[in-house]
Amino acid sequence: MMQQNHENILQLKKVNKEFPGVKALSDVDLYIRKGEVHALIGENGAGKSTLMKILSGAYKKDSGIIYFEGKEVDIKSPKSAEELGISIIYQELNLVNGLTVAENIFLGRQPRKNGIILWEKMFSAAEELFSQLGINIDVRKKVSELSIAQQQVVEIAKAISYKARIVIMDEPTSSLTQQEINILFSIITKLKQQNV
């Protein structure tokens, strides 16, 4: 077994992925420490999305080793990535417009008692998440009433609600104004301070 560095929350060693006729990833090594921010930059077809999808469990690697917190892991599905604490926010946001901010964050995981949703508890938990991020968004508002930047913040809050230790963002600034980018970067700084 390969020796891994325990300072890294995530390590990839010699990860490969091939599709018919295309070598998408070739011997990729990646080391990420808690609280670090990385940017993957490259041309279309360089393998950035493939790498993100392997880490988020959407694709399975063909070979190589992934360590999470010093232990070798096999990320078989999005659920297994989520259980490890790896969340991904895709460029096409995954929110339900007709539901409130809080409902989107806790979709399928709403706090319940005797089968009844505890609305105030859910709203309060959502407000606490935004408080941690230093953002003021009305958690009772429908997602359809929010700007793209605010919707992205909802996605980040959702990731944090899953106790994410690593948050992967797919081209997060592509549809934002400069002011919205500044807000996103301040949230990233707060996440970094929390060792995410």
RAVEN-V84681 format. One record per residue. N is the residue number from 1. SS is DSSP state (H for helix, E for strand, L for the rest). Layout:
n/ss
N/SS
N/SS
//
This chain:
n/ss
1/L
2/L
3/L
4/L
5/L
6/L
7/L
8/E
9/E
10/E
11/E
12/E
13/E
14/E
15/E
16/E
17/E
18/E
19/E
20/L
21/L
22/E
23/E
24/E
25/E
26/E
27/E
28/E
29/E
30/E
31/E
32/E
33/E
34/L
35/L
36/L
37/L
38/L
39/L
40/L
41/L
42/L
43/L
44/L
45/L
46/L
47/L
48/H
49/H
50/H
51/H
52/H
53/H
54/H
55/H
56/L
57/L
58/L
59/L
60/L
61/L
62/L
63/E
64/E
65/E
66/E
67/E
68/E
69/L
70/L
71/E
72/E
73/E
74/L
75/L
76/L
77/L
78/H
79/H
80/H
81/H
82/H
83/H
84/H
85/L
86/E
87/E
88/E
89/E
90/L
91/L
92/L
93/L
94/L
95/L
96/L
97/L
98/L
99/L
100/E
101/H
102/H
103/H
104/H
105/H
106/L
107/L
108/L
109/L
110/L
111/L
112/E
113/E
114/L
115/L
116/E
117/E
118/L
119/H
120/H
121/H
122/H
123/H
124/H
125/H
126/H
127/H
128/H
129/H
130/H
131/H
132/H
133/H
134/L
135/L
136/L
137/L
138/L
139/L
140/L
141/L
142/E
143/H
144/H
145/H
146/L
147/L
148/H
149/H
150/H
151/H
152/H
153/H
154/H
155/H
156/H
157/H
158/H
159/H
160/H
161/H
162/L
163/L
164/L
165/L
166/E
167/E
168/E
169/E
170/L
171/L
172/L
173/L
174/L
175/L
176/L
177/L
178/H
179/H
180/H
181/H
182/H
183/H
184/H
185/H
186/H
187/H
188/H
189/H
190/H
191/H
192/H
193/H
194/L
195/L
196/L
//
